[in-house]
């Protein structure tokens, strides 16, 4: 197939070239009815914002332009079938987990530092999560990957598992080769589902990490909008296995996705796929050189350091640059200083600020360095290192209370300091990155309490934990 083609975008442009008169939704009528204060800003996008009319195909039953666009994506990524997602990787994670869970199989082996959408999918399906604790990276001070030995133990103990669900790379771009893990799971007849939200560009090959599909994963979800030039909420779901019931998967994709999918988002997926396919080796080399120059310049700023994992099995994505405090300021405070200079980063944690670089040599990275130097000029020195994130001291493998057993159990609020030993009835999720710190159904231990206290002390943004402002946690009346 010709990867330069953009069939869905072209179909939309042909439609607009006819200067259509709209007697269909959406109500803005290609921008003719819109707020005057914003019409100029939105006008070009609104001409693409159509619906399932003749010539534009239907995402939930594709036969023409959308079908061809998805087939082009499948060819590029080496998948048997690819589906466009307009509700982000969240919809893909929900659908792939729902597709493997049924009345007979509801136990799911899952990497605990996953996105909250994975947790939500398990809750919806009444699953029994078997949580695998990840390795802790002492340089980055964040949770990393799940080791092969932990997967091996989990599969041996839980042969009835419906799936293994992994997150690779993590939010900080730390990735491992999943080939051995996939082989182990397949030996037990267990499919491997991978949330590769931050790795849609790995298909380019070196210097980027090995993509999950190339490792043999059965289903892979990618947030195209995170690193590719696609609109927010644009994502891919790739299937590459006969271990998955594709018709059941399609059913859940319809269930979890809008029945009025966004054509601008889908067109941006079509264009982003073509963009990646046409990137030449020289383009990637120029991008890599600019990012290395950027990192070298950052390393000369007093009070901060550019850090990456030194774990032998981990490869860090070129596009992710982590800057760590070497001052008395937290990562959150470093981020706030940057924002005052007009530099907006992806996330901050107690020690780090994460920067996501563009998938192109733009020539603007060194301009950003000048602003960063102004933002971080005269950072206060600190003789005592700031306490950062730390690993939970808990077993590498833990089974949660099955969700279908918790539906009728009463809840109550208890003081945070008195919550140890109770079963959590709500999540606590620092956002970003959206990785659950505490799961519903998990027995609360001292590690949970200490890290929640740390988040509150640094005034981190937290989703869930509805009573934390009062110093309380909602728990089940179980001990």
C-alpha positions as a Python dict, from the first residue, in 0.01 Angstrom:
ca = {
    (1, 'X'): (0, 0, 0),
    (2, 'X'): (105, 359, -58),
    (3, 'X'): (179, 509, 285),
    (4, 'X'): (180, 860, 137),
    (5, 'X'): (-195, 829, 86),
    (6, 'X'): (-440, 990, 332),
    (7, 'X'): (-776, 848, 219),
    (8, 'X'): (-996, 983, 499),
    (9, 'X'): (-849, 1333, 493),
    (10, 'X'): (-880, 1337, 113),
    (11, 'X'): (-1245, 1227, 130),
    (12, 'X'): (-1322, 1512, 369),
    (13, 'X'): (-1149, 1764, 144),
    (14, 'X'): (-1339, 1637, -162),
    (15, 'X'): (-1662, 1672, 30),
    (16, 'X'): (-1583, 2030, 137),
    (17, 'X'): (-1483, 2119, -220),
    (18, 'X'): (-1847, 2064, -318),
    (19, 'X'): (-1946, 2351, -82),
    (20, 'X'): (-2216, 2134, 76),
    (21, 'X'): (-2535, 2274, 227),
    (22, 'X'): (-2585, 2098, 559),
    (23, 'X'): (-2922, 1969, 676),
    (24, 'X'): (-2747, 1725, 913),
    (25, 'X'): (-2558, 1739, 1239),
    (26, 'X'): (-2336, 1896, 1375),
    (27, 'X'): (-2522, 2219, 1443),
    (28, 'X'): (-2244, 2457, 1343),
    (29, 'X'): (-2310, 2369, 974),
    (30, 'X'): (-1944, 2364, 870),
    (31, 'X'): (-1883, 2680, 1073),
    (32, 'X'): (-2169, 2890, 931),
    (33, 'X'): (-2329, 2903, 1277),
    (34, 'X'): (-2062, 2973, 1535),
    (35, 'X'): (-1949, 3223, 1796),
    (36, 'X'): (-1822, 3537, 1619),
    (37, 'X'): (-1543, 3579, 1871),
    (38, 'X'): (-1392, 3240, 1781),
    (39, 'X'): (-1503, 3175, 1424),
    (40, 'X'): (-1171, 3271, 1269),
    (41, 'X'): (-984, 3039, 1503),
    (42, 'X'): (-1207, 2735, 1447),
    (43, 'X'): (-1306, 2790, 1084),
    (44, 'X'): (-1059, 2557, 911),
    (45, 'X'): (-1130, 2270, 1151),
    (46, 'X'): (-1507, 2310, 1131),
    (47, 'X'): (-1503, 2248, 756),
    (48, 'X'): (-1380, 1895, 837),
    (49, 'X'): (-1625, 1838, 1121),
    (50, 'X'): (-1880, 1629, 935),
    (51, 'X'): (-2075, 1315, 1019),
    (52, 'X'): (-2152, 974, 865),
    (53, 'X'): (-2291, 1098, 533),
    (54, 'X'): (-2238, 955, 184),
    (55, 'X'): (-1872, 932, 91),
    (56, 'X'): (-1735, 972, 444),
    (57, 'X'): (-1777, 615, 572),
    (58, 'X'): (-1871, 503, 926),
    (59, 'X'): (-1615, 428, 1201),
    (60, 'X'): (-1839, 159, 1353),
    (61, 'X'): (-1891, -16, 1018),
    (62, 'X'): (-1608, 102, 791),
    (63, 'X'): (-1619, 7, 426),
    (64, 'X'): (-1451, 292, 238),
    (65, 'X'): (-1220, 579, 339),
    (66, 'X'): (-1199, 488, 708),
    (67, 'X'): (-1145, 121, 627),
    (68, 'X'): (-860, 212, 391),
    (69, 'X'): (-705, 452, 646),
    (70, 'X'): (-714, 183, 916),
    (71, 'X'): (-564, -73, 676),
    (72, 'X'): (-276, 165, 599),
    (73, 'X'): (-212, 202, 972),
    (74, 'X'): (-219, -177, 1020),
    (75, 'X'): (36, -220, 742),
    (76, 'X'): (270, 44, 885),
    (77, 'X'): (258, -99, 1237),
    (78, 'X'): (267, -465, 1136),
    (79, 'X'): (-76, -550, 1280),
    (80, 'X'): (-341, -785, 1148),
    (81, 'X'): (-602, -516, 1207),
    (82, 'X'): (-596, -157, 1337),
    (83, 'X'): (-886, 45, 1478),
    (84, 'X'): (-905, 423, 1508),
    (85, 'X'): (-995, 548, 1855),
    (86, 'X'): (-1159, 888, 1907),
    (87, 'X'): (-1191, 861, 2285),
    (88, 'X'): (-818, 821, 2345),
    (89, 'X'): (-626, 519, 2469),
    (90, 'X'): (-877, 508, 2752),
    (91, 'X'): (-1138, 360, 2516),
    (92, 'X'): (-886, 110, 2383),
    (93, 'X'): (-781, -5, 2730),
    (94, 'X'): (-1144, -47, 2833),
    (95, 'X'): (-1229, -245, 2518),
    (96, 'X'): (-930, -479, 2513),
    (97, 'X'): (-972, -578, 2878),
    (98, 'X'): (-1348, -622, 2843),
    (99, 'X'): (-1287, -841, 2538),
    (100, 'X'): (-1082, -1097, 2735),
    (101, 'X'): (-1292, -1107, 3053),
    (102, 'X'): (-1601, -1328, 3067),
    (103, 'X'): (-1796, -1531, 3322),
    (104, 'X'): (-1530, -1802, 3330),
    (105, 'X'): (-1217, -1587, 3325),
    (106, 'X'): (-1202, -1267, 3530),
    (107, 'X'): (-859, -1285, 3687),
    (108, 'X'): (-618, -1040, 3522),
    (109, 'X'): (-245, -1009, 3589),
    (110, 'X'): (-171, -639, 3570),
    (111, 'X'): (127, -409, 3620),
    (112, 'X'): (31, -188, 3914),
    (113, 'X'): (182, 134, 3774),
    (114, 'X'): (-74, 136, 3495),
    (115, 'X'): (-303, 414, 3379),
    (116, 'X'): (-628, 458, 3568),
    (117, 'X'): (-828, 346, 3260),
    (118, 'X'): (-687, -6, 3305),
    (119, 'X'): (-808, -6, 3663),
    (120, 'X'): (-1149, 123, 3556),
    (121, 'X'): (-1181, -154, 3297),
    (122, 'X'): (-1113, -418, 3563),
    (123, 'X'): (-1373, -262, 3790),
    (124, 'X'): (-1635, -254, 3514),
    (125, 'X'): (-1580, -621, 3437),
    (126, 'X'): (-1589, -728, 3804),
    (127, 'X'): (-1240, -869, 3762),
    (128, 'X'): (-993, -994, 4019),
    (129, 'X'): (-670, -796, 3968),
    (130, 'X'): (-341, -969, 4041),
    (131, 'X'): (-106, -673, 4087),
    (132, 'X'): (260, -692, 3991),
    (133, 'X'): (484, -440, 4165),
    (134, 'X'): (730, -278, 3925),
    (135, 'X'): (1099, -227, 3977),
    (136, 'X'): (1196, 104, 4136),
    (137, 'X'): (1448, 317, 3948),
    (138, 'X'): (1683, 479, 4199),
    (139, 'X'): (1812, 735, 3947),
    (140, 'X'): (1473, 852, 3821),
    (141, 'X'): (1298, 791, 4157),
    (142, 'X'): (994, 647, 3980),
    (143, 'X'): (837, 307, 3926),
    (144, 'X'): (981, 139, 3620),
    (145, 'X'): (899, -198, 3461),
    (146, 'X'): (789, -543, 3578),
    (147, 'X'): (1069, -797, 3568),
    (148, 'X'): (1045, -1132, 3388),
    (149, 'X'): (1070, -1325, 3717),
    (150, 'X'): (758, -1153, 3854),
    (151, 'X'): (562, -1244, 3540),
    (152, 'X'): (686, -1602, 3560),
    (153, 'X'): (572, -1635, 3922),
    (154, 'X'): (232, -1479, 3852),
    (155, 'X'): (163, -1708, 3557),
    (156, 'X'): (261, -2018, 3754),
    (157, 'X'): (29, -1922, 4044),
    (158, 'X'): (-261, -1798, 3830),
    (159, 'X'): (-287, -2029, 3531),
    (160, 'X'): (-652, -1930, 3490),
    (161, 'X'): (-565, -1567, 3412),
    (162, 'X'): (-763, -1405, 3132),
    (163, 'X'): (-470, -1185, 3030),
    (164, 'X'): (-147, -1014, 3127),
    (165, 'X'): (-179, -634, 3101),
    (166, 'X'): (143, -434, 3078),
    (167, 'X'): (231, -66, 3049),
    (168, 'X'): (535, -10, 2828),
    (169, 'X'): (688, 246, 2810),
    (170, 'X'): (601, 416, 3136),
    (171, 'X'): (513, 786, 3142),
    (172, 'X'): (881, 881, 3167),
    (173, 'X'): (966, 692, 2847),
    (174, 'X'): (1134, 395, 3018),
    (175, 'X'): (1084, 86, 2803),
    (176, 'X'): (1193, -278, 2796),
    (177, 'X'): (1196, -550, 2532),
    (178, 'X'): (879, -751, 2601),
    (179, 'X'): (967, -1053, 2383),
    (180, 'X'): (1051, -1290, 2671),
    (181, 'X'): (747, -1187, 2875),
    (182, 'X'): (517, -1242, 2577),
    (183, 'X'): (670, -1584, 2512),
    (184, 'X'): (616, -1687, 2875),
    (185, 'X'): (251, -1579, 2870),
    (186, 'X'): (184, -1751, 2541),
    (187, 'X'): (331, -2075, 2678),
    (188, 'X'): (41, -2066, 2927),
    (189, 'X'): (-207, -1971, 2655),
    (190, 'X'): (-252, -1625, 2807),
    (191, 'X'): (-275, -1319, 2578),
    (192, 'X'): (-64, -1009, 2645),
    (193, 'X'): (-232, -670, 2624),
    (194, 'X'): (-3, -366, 2618),
    (195, 'X'): (-84, -6, 2694),
    (196, 'X'): (180, 154, 2472),
    (197, 'X'): (18, 496, 2493),
    (198, 'X'): (349, 681, 2479),
    (199, 'X'): (509, 463, 2210),
    (200, 'X'): (320, 524, 1885),
    (201, 'X'): (647, 647, 1729),
    (202, 'X'): (850, 337, 1824),
    (203, 'X'): (759, 195, 1482),
    (204, 'X'): (1039, 417, 1346),
    (205, 'X'): (1293, 175, 1493),
    (206, 'X'): (1630, 275, 1643),
    (207, 'X'): (1712, 498, 1824),
    (208, 'X'): (1365, 435, 1970),
    (209, 'X'): (1279, 128, 2182),
    (210, 'X'): (1138, -193, 2035),
    (211, 'X'): (759, -170, 1988),
    (212, 'X'): (526, -414, 2161),
    (213, 'X'): (384, -552, 1836),
    (214, 'X'): (735, -650, 1726),
    (215, 'X'): (766, -838, 2058),
    (216, 'X'): (456, -1048, 1976),
    (217, 'X'): (197, -870, 2193),
    (218, 'X'): (-163, -965, 2112),
    (219, 'X'): (-331, -624, 2148),
    (220, 'X'): (-154, -288, 2167),
    (221, 'X'): (-309, 52, 2237),
    (222, 'X'): (-126, 373, 2142),
    (223, 'X'): (-213, 737, 2208),
    (224, 'X'): (-120, 883, 1871),
    (225, 'X'): (-187, 1230, 2008),
    (226, 'X'): (84, 1199, 2272),
    (227, 'X'): (389, 1188, 2045),
    (228, 'X'): (258, 1191, 1687),
    (229, 'X'): (111, 1501, 1520),
    (230, 'X'): (-249, 1394, 1588),
    (231, 'X'): (-533, 1573, 1764),
    (232, 'X'): (-605, 1512, 2132),
    (233, 'X'): (-805, 1189, 2187),
    (234, 'X'): (-674, 1036, 1864),
    (235, 'X'): (-539, 684, 1928),
    (236, 'X'): (-483, 343, 1767),
    (237, 'X'): (-574, -9, 1878),
    (238, 'X'): (-377, -283, 1702),
    (239, 'X'): (-466, -655, 1705),
    (240, 'X'): (-204, -909, 1606),
    (241, 'X'): (-328, -1240, 1741),
    (242, 'X'): (-578, -1520, 1708),
    (243, 'X'): (-594, -1537, 2090),
    (244, 'X'): (-837, -1243, 2087),
    (245, 'X'): (-1200, -1263, 1980),
    (246, 'X'): (-1197, -971, 1736),
    (247, 'X'): (-1576, -961, 1702),
    (248, 'X'): (-1610, -930, 2080),
    (249, 'X'): (-1345, -659, 2074),
    (250, 'X'): (-1536, -469, 1804),
    (251, 'X'): (-1851, -490, 2015),
    (252, 'X'): (-1679, -328, 2311),
    (253, 'X'): (-1517, -63, 2092),
    (254, 'X'): (-1868, 40, 1988),
    (255, 'X'): (-1980, 26, 2350),
    (256, 'X'): (-1703, 251, 2482),
    (257, 'X'): (-1666, 492, 2191),
    (258, 'X'): (-1892, 775, 2085),
    (259, 'X'): (-2160, 695, 1827),
    (260, 'X'): (-2074, 1038, 1678),
    (261, 'X'): (-1699, 1003, 1621),
    (262, 'X'): (-1499, 1316, 1543),
    (263, 'X'): (-1395, 1336, 1179),
    (264, 'X'): (-1121, 1594, 1250),
    (265, 'X'): (-968, 1352, 1504),
    (266, 'X'): (-990, 1058, 1263),
    (267, 'X'): (-845, 1266, 979),
    (268, 'X'): (-557, 1368, 1205),
    (269, 'X'): (-487, 998, 1271),
    (270, 'X'): (-479, 937, 896),
    (271, 'X'): (-237, 1228, 849),
    (272, 'X'): (-21, 1136, 1151),
    (273, 'X'): (24, 781, 1022),
    (274, 'X'): (136, 917, 685),
    (275, 'X'): (370, 1163, 858),
    (276, 'X'): (545, 885, 1048),
    (277, 'X'): (563, 660, 743),
    (278, 'X'): (738, 931, 542),
    (279, 'X'): (997, 1028, 803),
    (280, 'X'): (1339, 954, 658),
    (281, 'X'): (1649, 836, 844),
    (282, 'X'): (1797, 1184, 799),
    (283, 'X'): (1488, 1336, 965),
    (284, 'X'): (1525, 1109, 1267),
    (285, 'X'): (1899, 1175, 1288),
    (286, 'X'): (1842, 1552, 1283),
    (287, 'X'): (1578, 1519, 1555),
    (288, 'X'): (1808, 1307, 1771),
    (289, 'X'): (2096, 1552, 1730),
    (290, 'X'): (1880, 1848, 1833),
    (291, 'X'): (1749, 1668, 2142),
    (292, 'X'): (2102, 1568, 2249),
    (293, 'X'): (2215, 1930, 2210),
    (294, 'X'): (1913, 2036, 2416),
    (295, 'X'): (1995, 1790, 2695),
    (296, 'X'): (2361, 1896, 2700),
    (297, 'X'): (2258, 2261, 2738),
    (298, 'X'): (2018, 2176, 3022),
    (299, 'X'): (2293, 1986, 3201),
    (300, 'X'): (2490, 2312, 3237),
    (301, 'X'): (2214, 2486, 3437),
    (302, 'X'): (2298, 2500, 3807),
    (303, 'X'): (2045, 2346, 4043),
    (304, 'X'): (1907, 2083, 3804),
    (305, 'X'): (2030, 1765, 3635),
    (306, 'X'): (1916, 1570, 3331),
    (307, 'X'): (1858, 1211, 3445),
    (308, 'X'): (1775, 881, 3280),
    (309, 'X'): (1761, 520, 3387),
    (310, 'X'): (2081, 319, 3419),
    (311, 'X'): (1899, -12, 3457),
    (312, 'X'): (2054, -253, 3203),
    (313, 'X'): (1719, -374, 3065),
    (314, 'X'): (1571, -25, 3024),
    (315, 'X'): (1591, 196, 2718),
    (316, 'X'): (1460, 551, 2755),
    (317, 'X'): (1262, 709, 2475),
    (318, 'X'): (1456, 985, 2299),
    (319, 'X'): (1154, 1218, 2312),
    (320, 'X'): (1129, 1209, 2693),
    (321, 'X'): (1369, 1433, 2887),
    (322, 'X'): (1356, 1425, 3267),
    (323, 'X'): (1505, 1716, 3462),
    (324, 'X'): (1562, 1650, 3832),
    (325, 'X'): (1602, 1908, 4106),
    (326, 'X'): (1941, 1961, 4266),
    (327, 'X'): (1812, 2241, 4485),
    (328, 'X'): (1572, 2293, 4773),
    (329, 'X'): (1285, 2336, 4525),
    (330, 'X'): (1053, 2047, 4440),
    (331, 'X'): (977, 1937, 4087),
    (332, 'X'): (642, 2113, 4124),
    (333, 'X'): (815, 2441, 4210),
    (334, 'X'): (1057, 2405, 3918),
    (335, 'X'): (756, 2357, 3690),
    (336, 'X'): (585, 2669, 3828),
    (337, 'X'): (894, 2879, 3756),
    (338, 'X'): (900, 2752, 3399),
    (339, 'X'): (535, 2837, 3346),
    (340, 'X'): (601, 3197, 3450),
    (341, 'X'): (844, 3212, 3156),
    (342, 'X'): (591, 3058, 2917),
    (343, 'X'): (744, 2709, 2915),
    (344, 'X'): (481, 2441, 2985),
    (345, 'X'): (593, 2088, 3064),
    (346, 'X'): (414, 1753, 3062),
    (347, 'X'): (422, 1686, 3435),
    (348, 'X'): (607, 1734, 3760),
    (349, 'X'): (655, 1507, 4060),
    (350, 'X'): (832, 1570, 4392),
    (351, 'X'): (1176, 1551, 4227),
    (352, 'X'): (1132, 1570, 3851),
    (353, 'X'): (997, 1775, 3564),
    (354, 'X'): (918, 1576, 3248),
    (355, 'X'): (961, 1733, 2904),
    (356, 'X'): (816, 1574, 2588),
    (357, 'X'): (1014, 1676, 2280),
    (358, 'X'): (860, 1701, 1932),
    (359, 'X'): (890, 1429, 1669),
    (360, 'X'): (1088, 1664, 1444),
    (361, 'X'): (1385, 1897, 1450),
    (362, 'X'): (1203, 2227, 1500),
    (363, 'X'): (1491, 2456, 1589),
    (364, 'X'): (1304, 2580, 1899),
    (365, 'X'): (1462, 2369, 2170),
    (366, 'X'): (1754, 2603, 2227),
    (367, 'X'): (1510, 2894, 2251),
    (368, 'X'): (1345, 2700, 2534),
    (369, 'X'): (1683, 2659, 2706),
    (370, 'X'): (1724, 3037, 2724),
    (371, 'X'): (1387, 3067, 2897),
    (372, 'X'): (1470, 2781, 3130),
    (373, 'X'): (1792, 2951, 3234),
    (374, 'X'): (1592, 3262, 3324),
    (375, 'X'): (1334, 3057, 3512),
    (376, 'X'): (1593, 2866, 3714),
    (377, 'X'): (1846, 3145, 3768),
    (378, 'X'): (1983, 3142, 4123),
    (379, 'X'): (1809, 2825, 4240),
    (380, 'X'): (1850, 2796, 4618),
    (381, 'X'): (2112, 2538, 4712),
    (382, 'X'): (2008, 2259, 4944),
    (383, 'X'): (2242, 2070, 5171),
    (384, 'X'): (1979, 1807, 5254),
    (385, 'X'): (1839, 1623, 4951),
    (386, 'X'): (1465, 1646, 4914),
    (387, 'X'): (1277, 1324, 4986),
    (388, 'X'): (1134, 1206, 4657),
    (389, 'X'): (915, 921, 4546),
    (390, 'X'): (997, 584, 4697),
    (391, 'X'): (897, 222, 4632),
    (392, 'X'): (624, 58, 4834),
    (393, 'X'): (767, -206, 5066),
    (394, 'X'): (517, -476, 4976),
    (395, 'X'): (529, -820, 4812),
    (396, 'X'): (594, -817, 4436),
    (397, 'X'): (264, -1000, 4381),
    (398, 'X'): (-68, -919, 4547),
    (399, 'X'): (-426, -1022, 4474),
    (400, 'X'): (-698, -762, 4534),
    (401, 'X'): (-1041, -835, 4673),
    (402, 'X'): (-1252, -932, 4367),
    (403, 'X'): (-1453, -633, 4251),
    (404, 'X'): (-1776, -829, 4218),
    (405, 'X'): (-1752, -912, 4593),
    (406, 'X'): (-1731, -546, 4695),
    (407, 'X'): (-2042, -409, 4528),
    (408, 'X'): (-2270, -444, 4833),
    (409, 'X'): (-2013, -386, 5110),
    (410, 'X'): (-2072, -77, 5325),
    (411, 'X'): (-1822, 209, 5325),
    (412, 'X'): (-1703, 456, 5584),
    (413, 'X'): (-1447, 735, 5619),
    (414, 'X'): (-1154, 689, 5857),
    (415, 'X'): (-860, 911, 5948),
    (416, 'X'): (-569, 870, 5707),
    (417, 'X'): (-338, 769, 5993),
    (418, 'X'): (-586, 499, 6105),
    (419, 'X'): (-652, 350, 5759),
    (420, 'X'): (-383, 83, 5770),
    (421, 'X'): (-534, -264, 5736),
    (422, 'X'): (-862, -151, 5580),
    (423, 'X'): (-964, -225, 5219),
    (424, 'X'): (-965, 88, 5006),
    (425, 'X'): (-1305, 193, 4872),
    (426, 'X'): (-1169, 471, 4649),
    (427, 'X'): (-868, 539, 4437),
    (428, 'X'): (-596, 792, 4495),
    (429, 'X'): (-441, 897, 4165),
    (430, 'X'): (-177, 1170, 4125),
    (431, 'X'): (-259, 1337, 3793),
    (432, 'X'): (-57, 1362, 3582),
    (433, 'X'): (59, 1095, 3522),
    (434, 'X'): (-272, 924, 3609),
    (435, 'X'): (-107, 618, 3764),
    (436, 'X'): (-310, 481, 4058),
    (437, 'X'): (-127, 510, 4388),
    (438, 'X'): (-401, 319, 4569),
    (439, 'X'): (-652, 81, 4410),
    (440, 'X'): (-1010, 7, 4512),
    (441, 'X'): (-1000, -339, 4671),
    (442, 'X'): (-641, -301, 4789),
    (443, 'X'): (-550, -345, 5152),
    (444, 'X'): (-401, -20, 5277),
    (445, 'X'): (-52, -35, 5426),
    (446, 'X'): (195, 213, 5573),
    (447, 'X'): (352, 274, 5232),
    (448, 'X'): (22, 406, 5097),
    (449, 'X'): (-23, 639, 5391),
    (450, 'X'): (329, 780, 5375),
    (451, 'X'): (315, 852, 5003),
    (452, 'X'): (-31, 1011, 5028),
    (453, 'X'): (101, 1235, 5305),
    (454, 'X'): (390, 1332, 5079),
    (455, 'X'): (156, 1422, 4791),
    (456, 'X'): (-58, 1634, 5022),
    (457, 'X'): (249, 1807, 5162),
    (458, 'X'): (362, 1903, 4811),
    (459, 'X'): (6, 2003, 4712),
    (460, 'X'): (10, 1768, 4417),
    (461, 'X'): (-307, 1743, 4207),
    (462, 'X'): (-486, 1423, 4307),
    (463, 'X'): (-789, 1256, 4152),
    (464, 'X'): (-1000, 1042, 4384),
    (465, 'X'): (-944, 1053, 4758),
    (466, 'X'): (-1270, 1244, 4801),
    (467, 'X'): (-1214, 1316, 5173),
    (468, 'X'): (-838, 1373, 5175),
    (469, 'X'): (-894, 1745, 5225),
    (470, 'X'): (-1038, 1652, 5566),
    (471, 'X'): (-759, 1404, 5639),
    (472, 'X'): (-988, 1105, 5573),
    (473, 'X'): (-991, 800, 5345),
    (474, 'X'): (-1304, 614, 5235),
    (475, 'X'): (-1271, 243, 5308),
    (476, 'X'): (-1485, -70, 5310),
    (477, 'X'): (-1603, -199, 5643),
    (478, 'X'): (-1367, -494, 5608),
    (479, 'X'): (-1054, -566, 5813),
}
